[in-house]
Amino acid sequence: MTPAKPSLDMLRALTDEHVLRTLMDRPRLTRAEIAALTGISKPTISDGVQRLANAGLLVDTGERTTGRGRAGSYYALAPGLGLALVASISPYGVTAQAVDAHGAAVAETRVELRRNAGERLAAEALAQAARRLRKTAPGGLRTAVVSAADPVDRATGRLVRLPDSPFLVGDLDPTGVLARYVDGPVLVDNDINWAARAERSTGCATGIDDFVYVHLGEGLGCAVVADGAVRRGHRGLSGEIAHVPTAGPDGTAMPLIEVFAVLGLRRADSTAIDVAALEAAVSGDDERAHRVRETLARAVDGVVSAAVCLTDPELIVIGGEWGRHPRLIAAIEAHAARGPRPVRIAAGCVPAPELAGARTRAVDELRTLIVRSAHPGT
């Protein structure tokens, strides 16, 4: 059977998508430059540019090429196509950005939160950040991506209260909170999953399809990347490693989070790890500092070894406020090298990786929405 030929509408939609996505990667281009970059003929590109300009998605910038030959007009994305909201909810507050289709942050805001703020205050802070940024967004906020420093239910996008989670905001519903301010889809995931995606995109795990990201900060967490995708589990709660059994200071088995309690490295009246106290405890050259480093490295290696056995990664990435401490990384590497299945260990290198990962996804979502708006019925 002869395969059906694509319809004219489909061909136009594909051409227009190529034009839009090429201009999303660059601030301005002529029709000849777009044709050269896409490999599509100049007459076909010219038709596409005209359609998109008529639809209000592209504008003639008024600039012209110089030199010999006929002057070419420069085109760019039209203003007012809308922005994407990127928000990070952490123990320190809500940090939010409005980003455009080029990936540039047009505006940024921050709303402070106290530790264990609770659902109501966290919801108010997220809403306040969204209100501020919506005022800066010609065309509105078309989509949002939220990074949360708590477990996230993958079916509902609500935050999940688990024992020994250091940052508790109840079952906050970011999707519901943002519904008044965002016109399109809202995506919510755990901050450690976003951090893992950032390390794979631009960090030390670039190009690696199978790795484990271990977060060691005020809280403990893990993201498993297999076949290039973060594996979130049935409810989205995979990687919650606080209660994984490991070796305690005296060699007996205990949950990972309890190791810090025994060492006196948790905040008073909290399950949060006292990062300042921990860094001070492992930074010296005395016997106690060596003992604390070895205890923590052995405990973390117990979790890493379990992850290696269960997921067979190519790389272990360690991030978090104290996870990238050079002496701790070296101690963890030494313990891991003695195991039956040694795996390379690297320190995470992307600044604010949870926000970077969420921002990349937000830009992708915004671009897709703009492309679809060119041909809503296709």
Phi, psi and omega in degrees: 000132179289126181297144180294140178282144178297145180287163178298321179297320179294318179297320178295319179297319179294317178299313182296324176296317178300317180298310183297313183292328176293320178283341175289335179271351183219149184289329181198151179206153170273166177298323179295321179293321178296317179299317180294321182287328183266340185078013179261145185300151182297318177300320179294319177295319180300319177297318180295316179299319180295317178300315183291325176293318178296329180277357179082017181263337176235156175225148169283121185286348184088353178272150182230151176289158178240167179107195183288157176086180182290135181291140178256147179270140176269136178243153178214167173300142179290147173291158177083018178278359179095164182233169175249141177267131174239125183227139176240121178255117184223175176300345183264350180137190177253121173252128184223148178228150168252120184243148180262182185290345174277350182093006181273139176281112181280325180207156180216147178213165180215137176235124184287149174224149173268160180300142182054046186295330183093163187298315185297312181293322179294319178297318179296320180294317179295318179295320180297318178297318180294320178300314181300315186285330179298328179294338182264005191247090171300128184091356175082177174267112189270342178200165179215146174231128186242133173251127184236135180275044175210160175300149183233127176288120187291336181281324186250340185078003178281150173285149185243130177276120177238153176302142176065024170276124188285345183235103189250119176231034178063214178257053179311137180247087182301325180298316179294320180297320187273354184303329181284341190245343184242129187279338185238207186293147175242123180251133182231134174209166179295145184299328182288326175296318177295321179298319178298319179297322179294318179295326178286328182283313187223006186249213187284352177252020181305126177080001181262125185272340184228106178206168177238130177256120180251122180260124180236098180217219173298327173245171181240140179195174185206143173237134179254121176252119180229132182055034174084001183233145174290128179263112190268345181087176185302313180258355185094013187253016177294152177089005177277091193265002185302328184256014175291127179295137178209186182275128176276182183302327180262010178092350178281157182285140175199159176299147182307317183297332182287338178302320182288327176294316180296324180279355181072034184245024174250153178294149179299135178057033181206157172269358180291141177283136179277095187297317181298316179294321180296313181297322176295323184289332184258358189270346183276180178251006182279175184296321181296316180299319179297318182294318179295317178302313181295321179296314180293319180297319179294319180294314179295320180298328177299319178290317180299318180298320177297318179296321179296315180296323186274331188239346178054058183279160173276334188211146169249121177257130179245124179230190182103167187301318181249352182294333182267010177300123187306319182289325177290319177302315180298319180292320178295318178301319181296318178294316182296325181295337181273355182283170182289338181227076182299140178227143180298140179241136179223148175277136176301147186231357181276124177294140181041059189297329181295321178286323179297316179295317179294322181295319179300316179293322180297318179296317178300316180295317180297316179299317180297319179296321179293317179299315180297329182292341178290327180219076188302331185273353185268000000 
